[in-house]
Amino acid sequence: QENRERRYRERERQIEEHRKKMQEEEEARERLRNQIIIASEPSIEDLHLDKKESEVEEAKAIIAQRS
């Protein structure tokens, strides 16, 4: 009886360790996915910079037309 209970507790512990390991791996995959998504999205600063660059190009074109 004691042996059976000890084996049962040991199995329960192994199952819990495995569950925790799988959960940690899934959380790590989720963090990686989020990092990839964030890295692929342009930031607001990038968008503002693009707008300023296009405004500069537009101003250059207007100045060139007047010359």
Residue pairs with C-beta under 8 A, 6 or more apart in sequence:
42 50
